[in-house]
Amino acid sequence: MSVRTDFISTSVFEILQEGVAAAECIQQEGVDTYPILGYLLQSVFLRMTGYEEQKLRNICWEVATMDLDYRYQMIQGRVSYGEYSSLEDKKKVYDLLREKTRAFGADFALDTKKVVMLDEVKTEMETVMKDSLISNSFPADYHQYGVFVKSWKKEHFASGGQLLGGTLEKVYEALYKQRNRCAHNTLSYQQDTITFIEMQDSQMINSNYFSYFAILLLLDKIFTEAFHIYLEAYRMKI
């Protein structure tokens, strides 16, 4: 195992745990804690999105270490994944792992893992969020997240060539916009961050930090498992 593979195997859940634990240090509940919690949620959100972007970079570097033709393409700039943050960028890395695994003659068998992934996301979110200061401070958002996550099905992600589909894809679009607003500090000068058309979208009600955290946990599990499948196929081939 290398430093990169160790990092790829580590879950982004650790960052969420640290963030929720930090919030518990606040000694009281009330509206006066909202600015602190808002700042903390932004920080945890950015750390989780950044963590996932770095994980995808590490995956590509590992593939390049094992595949010299692919490494040459990367050096020549023939393949690009942007900032590894948009869903399109992420899907390119997902497709890379899928195609390289199949090139080794192995089955890219994520289907058997997807029910477990869903259960793990729900369990991890409940473990850190239930009765926490954060969920108690934003009960409406936490309740709506609970409704939203119950609608998730294994067909909604990592299905064929699709990374996220249906409502998950729609909410990820909002997640990505929020990532850019926070990362580039546009919240400090943009007055209208959400358009009227966006407000009318049926999935706006699901666009909150609880849903964002859950989707990031799910994506992390997809890529970690996909990389391990690829790595096992590579080892069997050599």
C-alpha positions, 0 to 999 in steps of 0.5 A, spaced: 500 500 500 502 507 498 500 513 501 496 515 495 492 508 496 491 509 504 488 516 502 483 513 497 481 507 502 480 513 508 473 515 508 470 522 508 466 520 514 472 522 518 471 529 516 464 530 518 465 526 524 470 532 526 465 537 524 459 535 528 464 534 534 466 541 534 459 543 534 458 540 540 463 544 544 458 550 543 455 550 550 448 553 548 442 552 543 439 558 540 438 563 534 445 566 537 449 560 535 446 560 528 452 564 525 457 560 528 453 553 526 453 556 519 460 558 518 462 551 521 457 547 516 460 551 510 467 549 513 465 542 513 462 542 507 468 545 503 473 540 507 469 534 504 468 537 497 476 538 497 477 531 500 473 528 494 477 532 489 483 530 492 481 523 492 479 523 485 486 526 483 490 520 487 486 515 483 488 518 477 495 518 479 495 511 481 492 509 474 497 513 471 502 509 475 500 502 473 498 504 466 504 508 462 500 509 456 494 513 460 500 517 464 503 519 457 496 522 455 495 525 462 502 528 461 500 531 454 494 534 456 489 529 452 485 527 458 482 533 463 478 532 469 477 540 470 477 541 478 474 534 479 468 537 482 463 537 477 459 531 476 461 531 469 468 531 472 467 526 477 463 521 471 470 521 467 474 518 473 468 513 474 468 511 467 476 511 467 475 506 472 470 502 469 473 502 462 480 500 465 477 494 469 474 491 463 480 492 459 483 487 464 477 482 463 474 483 470 467 485 471 466 492 474 461 489 479 458 495 483 451 492 483 452 487 489 455 493 493 450 498 492 445 496 497 450 496 503 453 503 500 446 506 501 445 503 508 452 505 510 450 512 508 444 512 512 447 509 518 453 514 518 448 520 518 444 518 523 450 516 528 453 523 527 447 527 526 441 524 531 440 529 537 446 533 535 446 540 536 446 541 528 440 537 527 436 540 533 438 547 530 435 546 523 430 541 524 426 542 518 432 541 514 434 535 517 427 532 517 427 533 509 433 530 508 430 524 512 424 524 507 429 525 501 434 519 503 428 514 504 427 515 496 434 513 494 434 507 490 440 503 488 438 504 481 439 512 482 447 511 482 453 507 479 448 504 474 451 502 467 455 509 465 451 513 470 454 516 476 448 519 479 441 520 476 434 522 478 433 526 484 440 525 486 443 528 480 438 534 481 441 535 488 448 535 486 447 540 481 445 545 487 451 542 491 456 544 486 453 551 485 454 551 493 461 549 493 463 554 488 459 560 492 463 558 498 470 556 495 470 562 491 467 567 496 461 569 492 457 569 497 460 575 500 458 580 494 452 576 490 445 579 492 441 574 489 444 567 489 438 563 487 434 565 481 426 564 481 427 559 476 431 555 481 426 556 487 421 553 483 425 547 482 421 541 486 428 539 488 430 545 492 427 543 498 432 537 498 438 542 497 441 543 504 447 541 508 444 534 510 443 532 503 449 535 501 453 531 506 449 524 505 451 525 497 458 526 498 458 520 503 455 516 497 460 518 492 466 517 496 463 510 497 462 509 490 469 511 488 473 507 494 469 501 492 470 502 484 478 503 485 478 497 489 475 493 484 480 496 479 486 495 483 484 487 484 483 486 477 490 489 476 493 485 481 490 479 478 492 481 471 499 481 473 
